[in-house]
Amino acid sequence: MPQSRNRTLDWTESEFLLAYLNSSIGAMLTEVYGRSYGGGVLDLKVYEAKQLPVLDPSTLRQDERHRVSLAFKSLVKTIEDRFNVEDEFEKLRSKSKGAKGLFEGEARMKLDEAIRIEEKARRKLDETIYDILDLTVKERKQVQHGLQELQELRRLRTMA
């Protein structure tokens, strides 16, 4: 964490923190520190967010910050692309129950591809953060497994 609570962050540090919080490590921490009130939505109050352990971007080497920045920008672009493809899919999807729209199959394939590309970009961001943290392969798998379990527990609580 930065030394001074009143210190303003420059864009590079802010971008790094956004990338970190969008990684699996950040997602796992928000699952641990946050709460779910129903409907599957995770709620994270300001005081809880302040307790989240984060990396201090000023302690990272320039090349590490650059790699995180590139991975995060790539993820943001793939999310924007997926949103656009989803919008197009919704326009082409048949509104009749059980019927398929004329170009729905092709639009579905494009959406599936956009989702696959986004997942790949998300894995790249995760790997970049894991590298900075010097996590072993086993530790990386534990983070992924732990995140999946926490998300599943939250989903199950919404069904009860």
N, C-alpha and C positions, 0 to 999 in steps of 0.2 A: 504494500500500500504506500502511496505517497506520504512523505513525512508530515506535511501540513494539511489539515482539513480544509483550509481556506485557499489552498493553491489551485489555480485554474489549470486545466489540462489543455495541451495543444491538440490539434487535430490528429496527429499521429498517435498520441497516447489515447485519445478518445476512440479512435478507430481500432486500436489494439484491444481496448476493453470491450468494445462491441464484438470484435472477433472472438475474444476469449469467452464471452458470455454466450455466444452462438455455437461454441464448440460443445462436444459431449461432456467435457469436464464442467463447463459452465451450466449446462442443462442438468447434470447430475446434482450439482450444488444447489441449484434453484429448487429441484425436487426435494432435497433434504431440508433446506431452510424455509421453503414456501409451504403453503397449505391449500387444500382443496375443500371447497364448501359444497360441492355438488355440480353436476353437469360436466365434470371432467376438467374444468378450468382451474389452472394453478394460479393462486394468488400470492403475491410477494409484496409485503408492506415495505415502506421505505426503511424502517429500522431493521428489518430482516435483510434487505439488500445491502445495507451498510456493514452487516456482519459477514457477508460472503467473502471467503478467501479469494483474493485475486493476485495475479502476478503484477509487480510494479514494472511497467514498461520501460521506465528509465534505467532499469538494471539490465536490460537486454542489449545485446550487440545490435548494431545497425543491420547486419544481414538477417538476423532473426526477426527484427521488426519488419523488414522488407518482405520476407517470406510470408509472414502472417498477413501483411497488408495485401499481397498478391492473392493469397488463398481466400481471404475474406472478400475481396472485390470480385473474384471469380464466383464465389458462392452467391453474392448479391445478384450478379448478372444472371446466373442460372435460375434463381428464384423468380426474378422478373420475367425471364423467358417462360418459365412454367406457368406463371399467372396468365401471360398472354395466350399460351396454348390452351389453358383451362377455359379462358373466356371464349376462345374459338370453338372448343369442344362443346361448351354449353349452348352456343348458337346453333350448332349442327345436330345436336342430340335431339332425337325425336321426343316430343312431348306426350305422345300416345303410349300408354302402358303396354309393354311387351313388343312394341314395334321399334325397328331401327331406322334412324335417319339415313338418307341417301349416302352421305359422306361420313357417317358416324364411325364406321370401322377404321377408316383412314385417320380420322381425328383422334380416335382412341389410341392408335399406334403412335402418333406424334406425342400425345400426352404421356404415354408410358415411357417413351424415349426421353422426354423432358424430365420426368421424374428420375429416371436412371442417371441422367447427366447431373442433376442436382445432388443426388445421393453421392455420386463420385466426387463432386466439389466439396461436399460436407466431409467426406472421408479425408480429403486432402487437407482441409483446415484442421481436422482432428489430428492427423499425423504430424502436421507442423507444430501444433501445440504439444503433442506427446514428445516430439523430438526435443523441444525446448526444455520440457520437464525431465528429459532423459528417462522416460518410462520404458521398461522392458516390454517385450511382446506379451508376456503373461499379464503384466500390469495394465496394458492397453485393453486386453480382452476382459479383465476384471472391471474396468471402467465401463465398457460397453454393456457387459452383463448386468452390472449394478444399475446402470441407467435404465435398461429395459425392465428390470424387476421393479424399480421405483415407479416407472410410468404405468406398468401393468397393475400394481397395487392401487394407484390413484384411479385407474379406470374401473377396477373392481369395486372400489368404495362408492363410485357413482351409481353402480347397479344395485347396491344393497338398499 
